Amino acid sequence: MTATLALAALGSAHAATTLTVFMGSQQRPEIFQPIFDRFEKQNPNVRIKIETGGATSEAQNQYLTTVLAAKDNTLDLFLIDVVRTATFAAAGWAEPLDAYLPSKDTYLKAFLPGPVAAASVGGKLYAMPAFTDAQFLYYRKDLLEKYKAKVPRTWDELAATAARIQKAEGGSLQGFNFQGAPIEGTVCNFLEMTWTGGGSVGDVTGPAAKQGLGFLVNAVKTKLAPAASAEMKTDDSRQQFQAGNVLFGLNWSYAWAHFQGNSPQPTKVKGDVGVAALPAFGKNASATCTGGWEWGLNAYSRNKATAVKLLQFMSSNDVQREMAVKGAYLPVRKSLYNDKAVLAANPHFKALYPIVTKARPRPVTPAYPRVSEIIRNNVSAAVAGSKSVDAALNDMKRDLEPLLK
């Protein structure tokens, strides 16, 4: 009996720790799985279980909010959109990582400052940057060459070029594809339109916001953009561009790997895609939205030390390189923007580096979920034609003012 108990105790001492990691389907778990497998080989007493859910930032956030509000310890780590940090910190759902990283400041010097700032609240690190992002203008190089057209520097140039090529090509070619569904990507599209007109989120009834939203609405009215733009989600945009149906499209960095053939769906645009900074209105500067995702540590997890070890592994140079090469994820480590393997797989990364480093944040506030909801719902309504541009912006201003004081 004593020997049996001793063996049981020995088995218990070496029992595997299972880390449950949550991510959305859009984050491409198939890219992460081989990396997790390698971590398990290096740490034989750790098992990693991926839980997926939600195809959009909003759906994923809704699920995590439900789980964490119940103080559930089932999940150990979760990927969250960079706009969620303040909300998760204020709610006490994300464990501060400072105590687990005694040389935090030295460790983070190799990272881009933007993702670190997005993961921090009140000087504390509440998440580990996983990969950064920004929105870019994707375009069909082959079609621009065919019609001797230049990459547009202004939105007016984009509209004129798209209309000309649409008319010449005929068929169902979309001149311009953007996100107009009530999702986070639509918030970014609106902010980018406003910023590139010289405006700000603090003046959503000003001329820049009116010009920007008007451009999106008019793109649908003139058939530059598809009639169903008010229902267009980020991955819808990606798939339609990938199918060869789009001339100019707004999307994030993840789309590149899909376009080049690293995708569950076939691609008709491999080798024919260019990437550029977003156009602007008149002589205003280009501007793009800071994006990306970060690893949150569940404050109720029972495996915090092991989970942090996995976070450090995921942010290591080797893993960041692999994610960039295989998934076109923009690395959070500065040095990888000059890495030969990364640039061979993503030649556009070097040119996009200045764009990424100058990307602008969405409003930073614990009330961001409500801020996002106000913006995206009003923009989508205007794009759908159920609200006028003026009505959408006036409603937006009324509801945002108490939150952005």
N, C-alpha and C positions, 0 to 999 in steps of 0.2 A: 504493500500500500504506500509506504514511504517513497519507494523508488518511482512508483507511478506519479505521485504528487511532484516529485523532483523533476521528472521528465516534462510534466505539464507546465511547471513553472518555467523550465528552460524554453519550452516551445512558446510560451507567452512572451518571454523576454525578447524573442526573435520574431514575433508576429509582425507581419507587414503593416505599415501605416498606409491607409488609403486616403489620398488627397482627391477630393471631388472638385473639378474645375468647370465653371460655367462659362460658356461663350455662345454667341449667336451663330446661326448657320452661315451668315454672310462673312464671318471671320474665317471661314474655310478651315474647319477642324482637320481636314485631311492634310493640311500643311503642318499643323501642330502635332499630329499623332506620332510621326517618326521622331520628332524632337523629344516628346514625352517618353517614347520607348527608349531612347538613348539615356535619358535621365534615370530611368528605372534600372538600366544595366549598370550604371555607375553607382546606383544606390539600391542594392538588392532588397532592402527592407521597405522600400516605398513602391506603392502602386498608385497609378494616376487614372482616374475615371473622368472622362469628358461627359458633361451634360450639356446638351444644346437646346436652344429655344429662342424663338422670335427671329424674324428676318429683318427687323428694323431696330434702330436704337430705342424707339418708343416701346416696342413690344418687349424687348429685353429688360428695359428699365421697369416696366410694369410688373414683370415676373419677379425681379429682384426685390422690388419694393414690398411685394406681398410676402415673400419669404423672409426678408430681413426684419420687417416690422414685427414678425412673430418671434423674433430672436432665435430663429432656426439655425442650428449648427451643422446642418447637412452639407452645405457648401463650404469649402475652405477658401477657394479663390474664385474671383469672377472678373471678367473683362467688362469694363464700363467705358462709355463714351467720355471724352475729356471734359464735357460740359457737366458731368454728374458729380465731380469731386466735392464741391462746396455742399451740395445737398446730402451726400453720403456722410461727409464729415460732421455736419450739423446734426444729423440724425443719430450719430454714434454707431453707424453700421460698418464703417471702414476703420480698421485698426491703424493708428499711426505707426510708421515703420522706423522712426528715428531710433528707438531703443534697440532695434535689431541690427542697425547699421552704425556701429560706433564711430566709423570714419566717414560718415555720410557725405560731408562737404567734399572731401577728397575723392570719394567714389563717384560722385555725380559730376565732377569737372569734365569727364569725358563725354557727357551727354549734351545734347542740344538744350539751350536754356528754355526754349518754349515748352517742350513737353514736361520739363521739371517744374516750371511755374504752374502749368495746368494741373499737375499732380499734388500741388502744395496749397495749404490753407493756413494762414496765420503763422507762417514760418515752419510749419510741420509738414512732413512728407506723408500724405495719406494714401498714396498709390505708387506703384512702380511703372514708369513709362514702358509700354509694350512696343508700340510703333507710332510714328507720327504721321500726319497727313495734311493735305491741303487740296482744294479743288483747282483743277486745271482746265484749259480748253484743249480738248482732243479734236483732231481734224483729219480729214482724208487727204494725205499727201498726193495720192495718185490723181484725185479729182482736181485739186488745186493746180497741179502740173498740167493736166489735160487742158484746162481752161486758162492757163497762164495767169493764175490769180495768186496774190500774196496772202500770207497769214494776216488776218485782220488785227490792227492795233486799236481800233475803236469799235464800239457796238454798231454804229451806223455802217462802217465798212463791212462788218460781219453780215448785217442784214442785206446790204446791196449785193455782196458776193454770193450769199446763199440763194437769194431770189434769182440771180442770173443763172447759176448752175442748176438749180431746181428746174427752171424753165427749159434749159437745154437738154437735161437728162430725161425729163418727163418721168413717168411712172410714179412710184411712191416714195421717192427720196425725201427725207426730212431735211430741211435746211438747218434747223437748230433744235436741239433736244435739251431740255432742262427738267428739273424736278418741280412739280407743282402740286403733288399730293400733300395732305397734311402731315408731313414728316420732317425730320430734322434737316435733311438735305435742302428742303424748300426754304427753311430759315436762312441757311447759308446763301442760297441763290439770291434771296431778297437783300440780305446784308451786303453781298458783293456788288449787286446792282446799285445800292445806295452809296456804298463807299467809293465805287469807281465814278460816281457822279459828284464826289466831294462832300457827301452828307454823312450822317451818323444815326445810330439807333435812337439817340436822344431827340431827334427831330424828324419823326416819321411822317409828318404832314408837310415837311419842307419840300422845296423844288427837286432835290436830288432823289428822295424816296419816291416822289410822284413820277419823276422821269423813269426811274428804274422799274417800278412795278408796271408803269404804263408800257414800257418796252416788252415785258413778258406777256402782258395781256394782248398787245398789238401783234406779237409774234404768232399767237394763236389765231387772231382774227384774219391775218393776212396769209394764213396757211404756211407760214415759215416754220412753225412748230405744229406738232400733231393736235388734232381736235381734242384728244383725250389727255392733254397735258396736265389738267387738274387732278388726274389720277396717276400720274407718272411718279414711280418710286425710283430710288437710286439704282437698284439692280435691273429694273425695267429698262432704264436708260442704257445701262451697260450691255444688256442682251440685244437691244435694238441696234446699237452701234456695231456690235460684234457681228450681227447678221448682215451688215452691209447697207443698212437702211438710213444712215445718218451722215451728214456732211460735217457739221460742227456739234459738239456735245460737251456739256459740263459734267465732270465726274472726278472721282477721287483716284488716288494712285493705284489702288488695287485692280482697277480696270485694265491696266496695261498688260499684266500677265495673261489675263483672259483673252485679250485681243491677239496676243502672239501665239495662242494655242494651248496655253496651260490652263485648261478650262473644261468643265464637264460638257459644255455645249460646243459645237463646231464653230469655227471662226472663218469669216470670209474676208477679213481685213488684215491678216498677218502680213507684216512688212509694209503696209500702206498707211500706217497711223503716225501722225505727228503730235507733239505735245507743246503747248505754249502757255505763257502767262495769260490771264484773262484780259480781254479788251477793256477799254475805259470809255467814258463819255468825254468827247472833246479832248482837252489837254490834261485831264486829270490823270493821276497815277493809277496803274493796275493795283488791284488788291484782291486778296483771297482769304478764305476762312481757315483758321487753325482747326485741324481735325486730329484724328488719331484715337487710340484706345490705350487704356492703362489697366494694370492688374490691381484689383482691390483685395485686401485680406479681410475676410469676414471677422468682425470683432468678437463673434461668438464661436469661432472655430476652436477645436480642441487640439489642433495640429499646427499651431502658429509658427514655431521654429522651423519645422520641416517645410512648411509652405513658403517661408521667406527664402529658404535655401533654393527652392524651385524658382522663385522670382529672380534671384540673382543669376541663376543658370539661364533663364529666359532672356535676361538683359545682357548676357555675356557677348563678347565680340563675335565668337564663332556662331552662336545661335542667331544673332542679329544679321550676320552675313547670310546664313542659310535662308532666313525668312525673306531677305531682300532678293536673293537669287531665285528662289523657287516660287515666291508669292508676290514679288514686286512691292513688298511692304517697305515704306520709307523708314530707314533705321533711326533710332534715337541717339546713336553714337556718331559723333562728328566725323571720325576718321574713315568711316565706311563710305563716305561720299567721294573718296579718292581711291577706293579699293578696286583692284583690277577685275576680280570676279563679279563684284556688284555692278560695275559699269559695263562689263561685257553683256550681262543679262538685261541691264537697264541703262542704256547709253544716255537716256534723257536725264538721269538723276543729277549729273554734274551741273547741267544747265538749270535744273529746277531748284538746286540748293539755295540760291539767293531768294527764290520765291518762298520756299518753305520757311526760311529764317525770318522773313518779313511778314508772314501770315498773321492775320489779326484775330484776336479772340472774340467769341460771342460774349454777351454780358455775363460777368462772373457774379453770381448771387445764389444763395440757397433757394431762392424762389425761381430758379431758372426753368424748372418744368412748366410752370405757369407762363413765364415769359415766352418760352418756345411755343406753347399751345396757342397763345394769342397771335403771334406772328404767323405761324404756319396755317392756322385756320383762316385768317383773313386773306393771306396771299392766295391760298387755294380757292377761296370763294371768288376772289377777283378774277383769277385765271379761268375759273369755270363760267364766269359771267353772271353769277348770282348776286354779286355786289359790284357796284362801280368802284373804280380806283379810289376816288375821293372818300366814298363811304367806308371802304375797307381800311384806309389809312386813318380816318377819323376814329373809327371804332378801335383800331390798334392803339392810337395815342391815348384815348380815354382809359383803356384797360392797363396799359403799360405804365402810365405816369405814377401810380401809387407804388409800383414795384421797383422802379428805377430811380427813386429819389436819392 
